[in-house]
Every structure is written in C-alpha cells, then in structure tokens.
Amino acid sequence: MATESKRARTARMHREYAALCELIPVVECQLDFDSPFQLLVATVLSAQTTDKRVNQVTPELFAAYGSPQELAAANITDVERIIRPLGFYHMKSKHIIELAQALMATNNGQVAESMDALTALPGVGRKTANLICGDVYGTPGVVVADTHCIRLCGRFGMYPEKEKDPTKIEKILRDLMDLKEGSDFCHRIVFFGRETCTARSPMCENCRLKDLCAKWERENGKA
C-alpha cells in the first residue's frame, strides 16, 4: 500500500474498525482490578507476559498489598514470591514497590490523570499511561506498545508493516483515528490478535476482515 494516500488509508482504517466493532461489539480491559492503582500495577506486571497469567497472581498480591500505602511498605522478598510466575520478578517487584512509594510521595497515593505525571512513575511507559488515561479517566489516547496492536495495524495497512517503533506508530494512529475511540480500538485489536490474527499462524482464510487487509491483498495478488 506504498502509493495509498493518507485520505485513502484513513478511509481504510475506518472500514476496518467498523468491521471490528461489528465482530467484537463489547470490549473491556482484560486485566482484573478494583481501583486505578490496581490497574496501574497490573499493567506494569503485564510486560513480557499475558493478561491471563497476571490475573492469576494479582488476587494474592492485592489481598496483601491492595493500596499504595501497603505496597510502598512491602517486603520485596514477599512480593517476589507472589509474582515469580510472571517472569522478570526481581525487576517487576522493584518497580511496583517504587511505583507505590512514588505515588505516596508525590500524590498522596492517588493515580494521576496526566500522561506526563504517569510516565514519570517508575516502570510506567506510554502504553501503561495511555491505558490508565483511557480506561480509568476516559481521556482520549492510543495504547500502541502492545505487540498485537503493532502487528495487526501494520498488517491492515495503517502504516508500513516494517515499522515497529511504538512512538512513531502512536503518532500515525493519532493522526488517522478518532481518539475518543482509542481505548476501545486497542482492546478490540488485542482481542482480535489473540483469537484470529495471531503472530505465527494467522487464520487468514477464515478471517472476516481479510477483504480489508492490506497484507492479504498483497499476498493474494489483489494489491
């Protein structure tokens, strides 16, 4: 789709998203949480693992340390024991304890609403910050750093498939889409990436979006 204009690419994206909405009419965050703080911690823990696995360890974690005050004072060895199944547990334990301590020190334990304040916290990048902004505070944003989002949007032709830089991708998508739809858009993309457009064996033949997919068109001589 190298010769496709921005206008045509935007129209393609809107058709693709309309099809996704029809296919997946109701979406929600796949991480379990009872407060903005718990979603913040769960999202940090979700790096390099699955939401399903995170949901398996957070009940015990949040039963012991469900608030910033409790986690800020936690024994790191105890936290490491709980989250060990997630991998990178030394680093993640350090990050979430430092995160809780930073919240207590700077905002009396409250999770901030702004991108700058969120990304200033230990272990919090733009993916996590956009998720909090969108799912907690309803602020328009695009959760791009997820591997499903990067892979699928490239396959769909929203940008060159070789592009993998989350910052550049976020800017491209922000220019193309209605940001009020950003949070739900990304949740739908993630769900579709897990169920249909998988990384290794995408189910292209049975995909209901294949006629809108730039990669499908190229590989089947239609582009």
Residue frames as a rotation matrix with the C-alpha (Angstrom) as fourth column:
MET 1
0.561 0.828 0.000 0.00
0.828 -0.561 0.000 0.00
0.000 0.000 -1.000 0.00
ALA 2
-0.367 -0.841 -0.398 3.02
0.816 -0.497 0.296 2.31
-0.447 -0.216 0.868 -0.58
THR 3
-0.878 0.019 0.478 1.10
0.317 -0.725 0.611 4.54
0.359 0.688 0.631 -3.02
GLU 4
0.071 0.968 -0.240 -2.02
0.895 0.045 0.444 4.80
0.441 -0.247 -0.863 -0.88
SER 5
-0.302 -0.121 0.946 -2.84
-0.051 -0.988 -0.143 8.38
0.952 -0.091 0.292 0.13
LYS 6
-0.998 -0.055 0.039 -3.45
-0.037 -0.035 -0.999 9.38
0.056 -0.998 0.033 3.72
ARG 7
-0.351 0.936 -0.003 -7.11
-0.925 -0.347 -0.156 10.00
-0.147 -0.052 0.988 2.88
ALA 8
0.211 0.399 -0.892 -7.46
-0.604 0.771 0.202 6.51
0.768 0.496 0.404 1.43
ARG 9
-0.608 -0.514 -0.605 -5.59
0.155 0.670 -0.726 4.98
0.779 -0.535 -0.328 4.35
THR 10
-0.885 0.351 0.307 -7.84
-0.438 -0.397 -0.807 6.79
-0.161 -0.848 0.505 6.83
ALA 11
0.058 0.950 -0.308 -10.93
-0.989 0.096 0.110 5.54
0.133 0.298 0.945 4.98
ARG 12
-0.039 -0.166 -0.985 -9.49
-0.215 0.964 -0.154 2.01
0.976 0.205 -0.073 5.01
MET 13
-0.920 -0.376 -0.112 -8.85
0.041 0.190 -0.981 2.24
0.390 -0.907 -0.160 8.75
HIS 14
-0.561 0.779 0.279 -12.40
-0.788 -0.400 -0.469 3.40
-0.254 -0.483 0.838 9.43
ARG 15
0.287 0.648 -0.706 -13.81
-0.791 0.576 0.207 0.49
0.541 0.499 0.678 7.41
GLU 16
-0.344 -0.512 -0.787 -11.55
0.037 0.830 -0.556 -1.92
0.938 -0.221 -0.267 9.26
TYR 17
-0.984 -0.041 0.171 -12.57
-0.163 -0.147 -0.976 -0.55
0.065 -0.988 0.138 12.63
ALA 18
-0.164 0.986 0.006 -16.26
-0.986 -0.164 -0.028 -0.63
-0.026 -0.010 1.000 11.74
ALA 19
0.250 0.192 -0.949 -15.83
-0.419 0.905 0.072 -4.30
0.873 0.380 0.307 10.85
LEU 20
-0.723 -0.572 -0.388 -14.02
0.144 0.424 -0.894 -4.92
0.676 -0.702 -0.224 14.14
CYS 21
-0.769 0.496 0.403 -16.85
-0.627 -0.460 -0.629 -3.25
-0.127 -0.736 0.665 16.06
GLU 22
0.249 0.880 -0.405 -19.37
-0.915 0.351 0.200 -5.49
0.318 0.321 0.892 14.34
LEU 23
0.083 -0.320 -0.944 -17.25
-0.076 0.942 -0.326 -8.55
0.994 0.099 0.054 15.03
ILE 24
-0.496 -0.311 -0.811 -16.45
0.785 0.237 -0.572 -7.57
0.370 -0.920 0.126 18.64
PRO 25
0.178 0.691 0.701 -19.32
0.350 -0.710 0.611 -5.34
0.920 0.136 -0.368 19.81
VAL 26
0.941 0.158 0.298 -18.42
-0.221 -0.382 0.898 -5.24
0.256 -0.911 -0.324 23.51
VAL 27
0.154 -0.953 -0.263 -14.88
0.384 0.303 -0.872 -4.83
0.910 0.033 0.412 24.84
GLU 28
0.947 0.007 0.322 -13.26
-0.279 -0.484 0.829 -4.26
0.162 -0.875 -0.457 28.18
CYS 29
0.029 -0.987 0.161 -9.82
-0.942 -0.080 -0.325 -4.37
0.334 -0.142 -0.932 29.72
GLN 30
0.465 0.120 -0.877 -8.68
-0.137 0.989 0.062 -7.97
0.874 0.092 0.477 30.16
LEU 31
-0.685 -0.703 -0.191 -6.82
0.143 0.127 -0.982 -7.23
0.715 -0.699 0.014 33.42
ASP 32
0.339 0.795 -0.503 -8.73
0.688 0.155 0.709 -7.68
0.642 -0.586 -0.495 36.68
PHE 33
-0.807 -0.586 0.071 -8.69
0.387 -0.615 -0.687 -4.69
0.446 -0.527 0.723 39.05
ASP 34
0.166 0.866 -0.471 -10.77
0.973 -0.068 0.219 -2.87
0.158 -0.495 -0.854 41.65
SER 35
0.654 -0.014 -0.756 -9.08
0.283 -0.923 0.261 0.54
-0.702 -0.385 -0.600 41.62
PRO 36
0.916 -0.378 -0.136 -6.94
-0.318 -0.475 -0.821 2.76
0.245 0.795 -0.555 39.37
PHE 37
0.146 -0.909 0.391 -3.92
-0.957 -0.029 0.288 1.79
-0.251 -0.416 -0.874 41.46
GLN 38
0.102 -0.070 0.992 -4.54
-0.132 0.988 0.083 -1.92
-0.986 -0.140 0.092 40.94
LEU 39
0.921 0.205 0.332 -4.91
0.298 0.183 -0.937 -1.45
-0.253 0.962 0.107 37.18
LEU 40
0.680 -0.730 -0.073 -1.67
-0.707 -0.626 -0.328 0.55
0.193 0.274 -0.942 37.15
VAL 41
-0.083 -0.717 0.692 0.20
-0.783 0.476 0.400 -2.22
-0.616 -0.509 -0.601 38.98
ALA 42
0.370 0.302 0.878 -1.38
0.157 0.912 -0.380 -5.00
-0.916 0.279 0.290 36.88
THR 43
1.000 0.008 -0.023 -0.42
-0.020 -0.232 -0.973 -3.25
-0.013 0.973 -0.232 33.65
VAL 44
0.280 -0.958 0.067 3.19
-0.960 -0.281 -0.012 -2.85
0.031 -0.061 -0.998 34.77
LEU 45
-0.143 -0.305 0.941 3.22
-0.493 0.847 0.200 -6.55
-0.858 -0.436 -0.271 35.65
SER 46
0.716 0.578 0.391 1.80
0.015 0.547 -0.837 -7.49
-0.698 0.605 0.383 32.23
ALA 47
0.410 -0.649 -0.641 5.05
-0.907 -0.363 -0.213 -6.66
-0.094 0.669 -0.738 30.42
GLN 48
-0.497 -0.699 -0.514 6.52
-0.794 0.605 -0.056 -9.77
0.351 0.380 -0.856 28.73
THR 49
-0.941 0.277 0.197 3.64
0.167 0.881 -0.442 -11.98
-0.296 -0.383 -0.875 29.86
THR 50
-0.583 0.790 0.190 -0.10
0.369 0.049 0.928 -12.47
0.723 0.611 -0.320 29.31
ASP 51
-0.367 0.565 0.739 -3.05
-0.751 -0.649 0.123 -10.77
0.549 -0.510 0.663 30.97
LYS 52
0.603 0.621 -0.501 -4.35
-0.262 0.747 0.611 -14.22
0.754 -0.237 0.613 31.90
ARG 53
0.033 -0.678 -0.734 -1.20
0.693 0.545 -0.472 -15.03
0.720 -0.494 0.488 33.84
VAL 54
-0.795 -0.276 0.539 -1.24
-0.103 -0.815 -0.570 -11.63
0.597 -0.509 0.620 35.55
ASN 55
0.047 0.926 0.373 -4.83
-0.776 -0.202 0.598 -12.25
0.629 -0.318 0.709 36.64
GLN 56
0.510 0.100 -0.854 -3.69
0.225 0.943 0.245 -15.49
0.830 -0.317 0.459 38.24
VAL 57
-0.325 -0.748 -0.578 -1.25
0.811 0.095 -0.578 -13.76
0.487 -0.657 0.576 40.60
THR 58
-0.654 -0.004 0.757 -2.87
-0.122 -0.986 -0.111 -10.41
0.747 -0.165 0.644 41.36
PRO 59
0.521 0.853 -0.024 -5.60
-0.078 0.075 0.994 -11.77
0.850 -0.516 0.106 43.69
GLU 60
0.505 -0.417 -0.755 -2.92
0.846 0.415 0.336 -12.83
0.173 -0.809 0.562 46.19
LEU 61
-0.571 -0.779 0.260 -0.87
0.724 -0.627 -0.288 -9.70
0.387 0.024 0.922 45.54
PHE 62
-0.446 0.446 0.776 -3.78
-0.198 -0.895 0.400 -7.32
0.873 0.025 0.487 46.04
ALA 63
0.643 0.608 -0.465 -5.11
0.300 0.358 0.884 -9.23
0.704 -0.708 0.048 49.04
ALA 64
0.233 -0.670 -0.705 -1.81
0.969 0.096 0.229 -8.44
-0.086 -0.736 0.671 50.74
TYR 65
-0.615 -0.545 -0.570 -0.99
0.428 -0.838 0.339 -5.11
-0.662 -0.035 0.748 49.08
GLY 66
-0.020 0.747 0.664 -4.13
0.995 0.078 -0.057 -3.64
-0.094 0.660 -0.746 47.56
SER 67
0.946 0.318 -0.069 -3.30
0.316 -0.948 -0.034 0.01
-0.076 0.010 -0.997 48.14
PRO 68
0.466 -0.815 0.344 -0.30
-0.011 -0.394 -0.919 2.26
0.885 0.425 -0.193 47.51
GLN 69
0.367 -0.305 0.879 0.28
-0.901 -0.351 0.255 2.57
0.230 -0.886 -0.403 51.26
GLU 70
0.765 -0.007 0.644 0.50
-0.307 0.875 0.375 -1.20
-0.566 -0.485 0.667 51.70
LEU 71
0.841 -0.459 0.287 2.65
0.520 0.540 -0.661 -1.88
0.148 0.706 0.693 48.65
ALA 72
0.543 -0.655 0.526 5.01
-0.341 -0.744 -0.574 1.02
0.767 0.132 -0.628 49.44
ALA 73
0.185 -0.435 0.881 5.86
-0.981 -0.033 0.190 -0.66
-0.053 -0.900 -0.433 52.74
ALA 74
0.948 0.305 -0.087 6.04
-0.314 0.944 -0.105 -4.20
0.050 0.127 0.991 51.35
ASN 75
0.121 -0.889 0.442 8.93
-0.353 0.377 0.856 -6.59
-0.928 -0.259 -0.268 51.82
ILE 76
0.043 -0.104 -0.994 10.36
-0.991 -0.129 -0.030 -7.10
-0.125 0.986 -0.109 48.34
THR 77
-0.913 -0.409 0.000 11.03
-0.408 0.910 0.078 -10.79
-0.031 0.071 -0.997 49.01
ASP 78
-0.442 0.837 0.322 7.35
0.179 0.434 -0.883 -11.36
-0.879 -0.333 -0.341 49.75
VAL 79
0.380 0.564 -0.733 6.32
-0.584 -0.468 -0.664 -9.54
-0.717 0.680 0.151 46.57
GLU 80
-0.385 -0.616 -0.687 8.85
-0.923 0.275 0.270 -11.53
0.022 0.738 -0.674 44.52
ARG 81
-0.891 0.078 0.448 7.42
-0.047 0.964 -0.262 -14.79
-0.452 -0.254 -0.855 45.85
ILE 82
0.017 0.999 0.028 3.91
0.068 0.026 -0.997 -13.83
-0.998 0.019 -0.067 44.77
ILE 83
0.681 0.319 -0.659 4.73
-0.526 -0.414 -0.743 -12.57
-0.511 0.852 -0.114 41.28
ARG 84
-0.311 -0.906 0.288 7.50
-0.428 0.404 0.808 -15.06
-0.849 0.128 -0.513 40.48
PRO 85
-0.022 0.323 0.946 5.33
0.600 0.762 -0.246 -16.93
-0.800 0.562 -0.210 37.87
LEU 86
0.863 0.447 -0.235 5.25
0.123 -0.637 -0.761 -13.78
-0.490 0.628 -0.605 35.72
GLY 87
0.313 -0.832 0.458 8.95
0.926 0.160 -0.342 -13.77
0.211 0.531 0.820 34.96
PHE 88
-0.307 -0.561 0.769 11.34
0.342 -0.819 -0.461 -10.83
0.888 0.122 0.443 35.49
TYR 89
0.566 0.729 -0.386 10.01
0.582 -0.020 0.813 -10.87
0.584 -0.685 -0.436 39.04
HIS 90
-0.153 -0.672 -0.724 13.06
0.948 -0.306 0.084 -9.18
-0.278 -0.674 0.684 40.62
MET 91
-0.933 -0.237 0.270 12.73
0.330 -0.863 0.383 -6.13
0.142 0.446 0.884 38.36
LYS 92
-0.232 0.931 0.283 8.93
0.198 -0.239 0.951 -6.07
0.952 0.277 -0.129 38.45
SER 93
0.378 0.328 -0.866 8.84
0.888 0.136 0.439 -6.29
0.262 -0.935 -0.240 42.25
LYS 94
-0.531 -0.675 -0.513 11.28
0.757 -0.650 0.072 -3.40
-0.382 -0.350 0.855 42.50
HIS 95
-0.868 0.197 0.456 9.28
0.196 -0.709 0.678 -1.35
0.457 0.677 0.576 40.01
ILE 96
0.065 0.997 0.052 5.86
0.358 -0.072 0.931 -1.78
0.931 -0.042 -0.361 41.60
ILE 97
0.282 -0.035 -0.959 7.17
0.956 -0.078 0.284 -1.07
-0.084 -0.996 0.011 45.12
GLU 98
-0.754 -0.600 -0.267 8.97
0.550 -0.799 0.243 2.05
-0.359 0.036 0.933 43.85
LEU 99
-0.610 0.631 0.479 5.80
0.283 -0.391 0.876 2.95
0.740 0.670 0.060 41.94
ALA 100
0.412 0.790 -0.454 3.73
0.708 0.037 0.705 2.80
0.574 -0.612 -0.544 45.14
GLN 101
-0.035 -0.518 -0.855 6.33
0.900 -0.388 0.198 4.79
-0.434 -0.763 0.480 47.03
ALA 102
-0.916 -0.302 0.262 6.37
0.397 -0.774 0.494 7.45
0.054 0.556 0.829 44.31
LEU 103
-0.161 0.944 0.289 2.57
0.401 -0.206 0.893 7.72
0.902 0.259 -0.345 44.41
MET 104
0.502 0.322 -0.803 2.67
0.856 -0.052 0.514 8.19
0.123 -0.945 -0.302 48.18
ALA 105
-0.318 -0.763 -0.563 5.45
0.797 -0.536 0.278 10.76
-0.514 -0.360 0.779 47.94
THR 106
-0.974 -0.208 0.094 4.08
0.220 -0.744 0.631 12.86
-0.061 0.635 0.770 45.10
ASN 107
-0.588 0.807 0.058 0.31
-0.402 -0.354 0.844 12.48
0.702 0.473 0.532 45.03
ASN 108
-0.452 0.383 0.805 -0.82
-0.862 0.044 -0.505 11.15
-0.229 -0.923 0.311 48.42
GLY 109
-0.648 0.097 0.755 -1.38
-0.017 0.990 -0.143 7.71
-0.761 -0.106 -0.640 46.89
GLN 110
0.451 0.881 -0.141 -3.66
-0.124 -0.095 -0.988 8.91
-0.884 0.463 0.066 44.10
VAL 111
-0.212 -0.459 0.863 -3.11
0.805 0.417 0.421 7.84
-0.553 0.784 0.281 40.49
ALA 112
-0.495 -0.072 -0.866 -2.57
-0.162 -0.971 0.174 10.91
-0.854 0.226 0.469 38.34
GLU 113
0.524 0.800 0.291 -4.61
0.256 0.178 -0.950 11.66
-0.812 0.573 -0.112 35.22
SER 114
0.703 -0.252 -0.665 -1.95
-0.638 -0.636 -0.433 13.20
-0.314 0.729 -0.608 33.00
MET 115
0.898 -0.408 -0.164 0.41
0.186 0.690 -0.700 11.42
0.399 0.598 0.695 30.62
ASP 116
0.126 -0.921 0.370 3.44
-0.335 -0.390 -0.857 13.33
0.934 -0.016 -0.358 31.91
ALA 117
0.058 -0.058 0.997 2.72
-0.997 -0.059 0.054 12.53
0.056 -0.997 -0.061 35.56
LEU 118
0.873 0.334 0.355 2.07
-0.363 0.931 0.018 8.86
-0.325 -0.144 0.935 34.83
THR 119
0.794 -0.597 -0.115 5.16
0.251 0.494 -0.832 8.31
0.554 0.632 0.542 32.68
ALA 120
0.090 -0.763 0.640 7.29
-0.680 -0.516 -0.520 9.94
0.727 -0.388 -0.566 35.38
LEU 121
0.594 0.207 0.777 6.47
-0.761 0.457 0.460 6.99
-0.259 -0.865 0.429 37.66
PRO 122
-0.485 -0.842 0.237 8.89
-0.733 0.539 0.415 4.02
-0.477 0.028 -0.879 37.91
GLY 123
-0.795 0.042 0.605 8.15
0.199 0.960 0.196 1.31
-0.572 0.276 -0.772 35.36
VAL 124
0.265 0.964 0.004 5.37
0.433 -0.116 -0.894 3.26
-0.862 0.239 -0.448 33.63
GLY 125
-0.848 -0.500 0.173 5.66
0.345 -0.274 0.898 3.82
-0.401 0.821 0.405 29.88
ARG 126
-0.746 0.561 -0.359 3.26
-0.659 -0.699 0.278 5.29
-0.095 0.443 0.891 27.35
LYS 127
-0.542 0.574 -0.613 1.37
-0.006 0.727 0.686 2.01
0.840 0.376 -0.391 26.91
THR 128
-0.488 0.320 -0.812 0.53
0.857 0.353 -0.376 1.84
0.166 -0.879 -0.447 30.61
ALA 129
-0.812 0.138 -0.567 -0.17
0.131 -0.903 -0.408 5.57
-0.568 -0.406 0.716 30.84
ASN 130
-0.755 0.555 -0.348 -2.50
-0.582 -0.325 0.745 5.52
0.301 0.766 0.569 27.82
LEU 131
-0.466 0.586 -0.663 -4.35
0.395 0.808 0.437 2.54
0.792 -0.058 -0.608 29.25
ILE 132
-0.551 0.231 -0.802 -4.90
0.788 -0.172 -0.591 4.33
-0.274 -0.958 -0.087 32.58
CYS 133
-0.865 0.198 -0.462 -5.92
-0.250 -0.967 0.054 7.54
-0.435 0.163 0.885 30.84
GLY 134
-0.662 0.606 -0.441 -8.41
-0.506 0.072 0.859 5.72
0.553 0.792 0.259 28.62
ASP 135
-0.301 0.556 -0.775 -9.87
0.356 0.819 0.449 3.04
0.885 -0.141 -0.444 30.88
VAL 136
-0.403 0.110 -0.909 -9.90
0.912 -0.036 -0.409 4.97
-0.077 -0.993 -0.086 34.15
TYR 137
-0.468 0.102 -0.878 -10.28
0.269 -0.930 -0.251 8.61
-0.842 -0.354 0.408 33.22
GLY 138
0.460 0.737 0.495 -11.83
0.679 0.067 -0.731 8.42
-0.572 0.673 -0.470 29.75
THR 139
0.242 -0.472 -0.848 -9.04
-0.413 -0.841 0.351 10.53
-0.878 0.265 -0.398 28.25
PRO 140
0.968 0.127 -0.215 -8.54
-0.245 0.323 -0.914 10.01
-0.047 0.938 0.344 24.50
GLY 141
0.042 -0.994 0.099 -5.42
-0.838 0.019 0.545 8.02
-0.544 -0.105 -0.832 23.78
VAL 142
0.678 0.078 -0.731 -3.94
-0.579 0.670 -0.465 5.13
0.454 0.738 0.499 21.82
VAL 143
0.485 -0.497 0.719 -2.43
-0.516 0.502 0.695 2.13
-0.706 -0.708 -0.013 23.61
VAL 144
0.676 -0.204 -0.708 0.16
-0.708 0.089 -0.701 1.27
0.206 0.975 -0.085 20.99
ALA 145
-0.216 -0.966 0.141 3.04
-0.976 0.208 -0.072 -0.58
0.040 -0.153 -0.987 22.67
ASP 146
0.269 0.368 0.890 1.07
-0.423 0.875 -0.234 -3.83
-0.865 -0.313 0.391 22.79
THR 147
-0.732 -0.668 0.132 2.54
-0.208 0.404 0.891 -6.34
-0.648 0.625 -0.435 20.34
HIS 148
-0.230 0.733 0.640 -0.89
0.811 0.508 -0.290 -7.25
-0.538 0.452 -0.711 18.96
CYS 149
0.676 0.512 -0.530 -1.64
0.215 -0.825 -0.523 -3.62
-0.705 0.240 -0.668 18.11
ILE 150
-0.051 -0.793 -0.607 1.71
-0.616 -0.453 0.645 -3.09
-0.786 0.407 -0.465 16.41
ARG 151
-0.802 -0.294 0.520 1.42
0.115 0.778 0.618 -6.31
-0.586 0.555 -0.590 14.40
LEU 152
-0.105 0.871 0.480 -2.22
0.845 0.332 -0.419 -6.01
-0.524 0.362 -0.771 13.31
CYS 153
0.616 0.362 -0.700 -2.23
0.048 -0.904 -0.425 -2.34
-0.786 0.229 -0.574 12.39
GLY 154
-0.362 -0.814 -0.454 0.79
-0.597 -0.172 0.783 -2.98
-0.716 0.555 -0.424 10.21
ARG 155
-0.786 0.117 0.607 -0.87
0.408 0.836 0.367 -5.95
-0.464 0.536 -0.705 8.53
PHE 156
0.225 0.974 0.023 -4.05
0.731 -0.154 -0.665 -3.94
-0.644 0.166 -0.747 7.98
GLY 157
-0.116 -0.362 0.925 -2.05
0.923 -0.383 -0.035 -1.27
0.367 0.850 0.379 6.14
MET 158
0.872 0.434 -0.228 -2.45
0.490 -0.781 0.388 1.56
-0.010 -0.450 -0.893 8.64
TYR 159
0.563 -0.794 -0.229 1.32
-0.739 -0.607 0.291 2.11
-0.370 0.005 -0.929 8.31
PRO 160
0.139 -0.559 -0.817 4.24
-0.726 0.503 -0.468 0.18
0.673 0.659 -0.336 6.73
GLU 161
0.896 0.318 -0.311 4.36
-0.078 0.800 0.595 -3.29
0.438 -0.509 0.741 8.27
LYS 162
0.117 -0.942 -0.314 8.11
0.640 0.313 -0.701 -2.98
0.759 -0.119 0.640 8.87
GLU 163
-0.216 -0.162 0.963 7.51
-0.434 -0.868 -0.244 -0.06
0.875 -0.470 0.117 11.26
LYS 164
0.118 0.191 -0.975 7.92
0.635 0.740 0.222 -1.27
0.763 -0.645 -0.034 14.86
ASP 165
-0.871 -0.489 0.046 8.64
0.303 -0.609 -0.733 1.94
0.386 -0.625 0.678 16.78
PRO 166
-0.194 0.883 -0.428 5.72
0.981 0.171 -0.091 2.41
-0.008 -0.437 -0.899 19.23
THR 167
-0.291 0.051 -0.955 6.22
0.328 -0.933 -0.150 6.19
-0.899 -0.357 0.254 19.42
LYS 168
-0.910 -0.062 -0.411 6.06
-0.349 -0.422 0.837 6.61
-0.226 0.904 0.362 15.64
ILE 169
-0.736 0.669 -0.102 3.10
0.493 0.634 0.596 4.22
0.464 0.389 -0.796 15.41
GLU 170
-0.215 0.661 -0.719 1.20
0.859 -0.222 -0.462 6.10
-0.465 -0.716 -0.520 18.10
LYS 171
-0.525 -0.035 -0.851 1.66
-0.147 -0.981 0.131 9.35
-0.839 0.193 0.509 16.20
ILE 172
-0.964 0.170 -0.203 0.47
-0.178 0.153 0.972 7.77
0.197 0.973 -0.118 12.93
LEU 173
-0.507 0.814 -0.282 -2.64
0.781 0.573 0.248 6.29
0.364 -0.095 -0.927 14.55
ARG 174
-0.307 0.370 -0.877 -3.42
0.589 -0.649 -0.481 9.52
-0.747 -0.664 -0.019 16.39
ASP 175
-0.736 -0.029 -0.676 -3.48
-0.406 -0.781 0.475 11.30
-0.542 0.624 0.563 13.04
LEU 176
-0.891 0.327 -0.316 -5.74
-0.143 0.458 0.877 8.68
0.431 0.827 -0.361 11.48
MET 177
-0.429 0.723 -0.542 -8.33
0.686 0.651 0.325 7.88
0.588 -0.232 -0.775 14.13
ASP 178
0.343 0.614 0.711 -10.95
-0.290 -0.651 0.702 9.45
0.894 -0.447 -0.045 16.38
LEU 179
-0.650 -0.760 0.033 -9.06
-0.267 0.188 -0.945 9.47
0.712 -0.623 -0.324 19.69
LYS 180
-0.144 0.678 0.721 -12.31
-0.988 -0.058 -0.143 9.05
-0.056 -0.733 0.678 21.63
GLU 181
0.847 0.441 -0.296 -12.33
-0.487 0.868 -0.101 5.53
0.212 0.230 0.950 20.20
GLY 182
0.057 -0.977 -0.207 -8.67
-0.782 0.086 -0.617 4.93
0.621 0.197 -0.759 21.03
SER 183
-0.473 -0.251 0.844 -9.09
-0.823 0.467 -0.323 2.79
-0.313 -0.848 -0.428 24.13
ASP 184
0.412 0.718 0.561 -11.82
-0.386 0.695 -0.607 0.54
-0.825 0.033 0.564 22.70
PHE 185
0.728 -0.235 -0.644 -9.97
-0.641 0.103 -0.761 0.35
0.245 0.967 -0.076 19.39
CYS 186
-0.285 -0.957 -0.049 -6.90
-0.844 0.275 -0.460 -1.06
0.454 -0.090 -0.886 21.08
HIS 187
-0.335 0.243 0.910 -8.89
-0.634 0.657 -0.408 -3.51
-0.697 -0.714 -0.066 23.21
ARG 188
0.753 0.657 0.025 -10.58
-0.395 0.482 -0.782 -4.82
-0.526 0.580 0.623 20.06
ILE 189
0.448 -0.684 -0.576 -7.26
-0.740 0.078 -0.668 -5.10
0.501 0.726 -0.471 18.24
VAL 190
-0.536 -0.677 0.504 -5.74
-0.844 0.434 -0.316 -7.07
-0.005 -0.595 -0.804 21.12
PHE 191
0.054 0.645 0.762 -8.72
-0.476 0.687 -0.548 -9.44
-0.877 -0.333 0.345 21.29
PHE 192
0.893 0.309 -0.329 -8.66
-0.415 0.277 -0.867 -9.99
-0.176 0.910 0.376 17.53
GLY 193
0.136 -0.940 -0.314 -4.90
-0.861 0.044 -0.507 -10.55
0.491 0.339 -0.803 17.60
ARG 194
-0.546 -0.306 0.780 -5.21
-0.739 0.615 -0.276 -13.23
-0.395 -0.727 -0.562 20.24
GLU 195
0.085 0.744 0.663 -8.14
-0.241 0.661 -0.711 -15.04
-0.967 -0.099 0.235 18.67
THR 196
0.866 0.383 0.322 -7.66
0.229 0.270 -0.935 -14.70
-0.445 0.884 0.146 14.90
CYS 197
0.812 -0.570 0.126 -4.73
-0.127 -0.383 -0.915 -12.64
0.570 0.727 -0.383 13.60
THR 198
0.882 -0.471 0.010 -2.09
0.154 0.309 0.939 -14.43
-0.445 -0.826 0.345 15.64
ALA 199
0.348 -0.835 -0.427 1.63
-0.705 -0.533 0.467 -13.82
-0.617 0.138 -0.774 15.24
ARG 200
-0.598 -0.751 0.280 2.71
-0.445 0.601 0.664 -17.23
-0.667 0.272 -0.693 13.93
SER 201
-0.872 0.332 0.361 -0.35
0.483 0.703 0.522 -18.80
-0.081 0.629 -0.773 12.35
PRO 202
-0.660 0.662 -0.355 -2.93
-0.512 -0.742 -0.433 -16.13
-0.550 -0.104 0.829 11.46
MET 203
-0.399 0.622 0.674 -6.24
0.539 0.754 -0.376 -17.62
-0.742 0.213 -0.636 10.37
CYS 204
-0.770 -0.037 -0.637 -6.41
-0.337 -0.824 0.455 -15.57
-0.542 0.565 0.622 7.18
GLU 205
-0.915 0.398 -0.068 -8.62
0.130 0.450 0.884 -17.92
0.382 0.799 -0.463 5.14
ASN 206
-0.141 0.906 -0.398 -11.43
0.895 0.289 0.340 -17.70
0.423 -0.308 -0.852 7.70
CYS 207
-0.713 -0.209 -0.669 -10.83
0.553 -0.754 -0.354 -14.08
-0.431 -0.622 0.653 8.70
ARG 208
0.312 0.933 0.178 -13.87
0.908 -0.238 -0.346 -11.84
-0.281 0.270 -0.921 8.32
LEU 209
0.658 -0.118 -0.744 -11.61
-0.061 -0.993 0.103 -8.83
-0.751 -0.022 -0.660 7.80
LYS 210
-0.118 -0.842 0.527 -9.38
0.581 0.372 0.724 -10.28
-0.805 0.391 0.445 5.08
ASP 211
0.241 0.262 0.934 -11.01
0.957 -0.225 -0.184 -8.27
0.162 0.939 -0.305 2.28
LEU 212
0.969 0.072 0.237 -9.95
0.034 -0.987 0.160 -5.09
0.245 -0.147 -0.958 4.12
CYS 213
0.673 -0.739 0.011 -6.45
0.142 0.144 0.979 -6.31
-0.726 -0.658 0.202 4.95
ALA 214
0.618 -0.506 -0.602 -3.51
-0.775 -0.521 -0.357 -4.83
-0.133 0.687 -0.714 3.03
LYS 215
-0.423 -0.822 0.381 -1.30
-0.738 0.557 0.382 -7.83
-0.526 -0.119 -0.842 3.79
TRP 216
-0.024 0.513 0.858 -3.93
0.223 0.839 -0.496 -10.27
-0.975 0.180 -0.134 2.48
GLU 217
0.881 0.380 -0.280 -4.29
-0.131 -0.374 -0.918 -8.22
-0.454 0.846 -0.280 -0.70
ARG 218
0.226 -0.888 -0.402 -0.54
-0.960 -0.272 0.063 -8.17
-0.165 0.371 -0.914 -1.31
GLU 219
-0.588 -0.539 0.603 -0.07
-0.527 0.821 0.219 -11.89
-0.613 -0.189 -0.767 -0.68
ASN 220
-0.128 0.609 0.783 -3.01
0.477 0.730 -0.489 -12.83
-0.869 0.311 -0.384 -2.88
GLY 221
-0.745 -0.374 0.553 -2.22
0.642 -0.175 0.747 -10.60
-0.182 0.911 0.370 -5.84
LYS 222
0.262 0.939 0.225 -5.00
0.958 -0.281 0.059 -8.09
0.118 0.200 -0.973 -5.25
ALA 223
0.446 -0.150 -0.882 -2.93
0.368 -0.868 0.334 -5.04
-0.815 -0.474 -0.332 -4.39
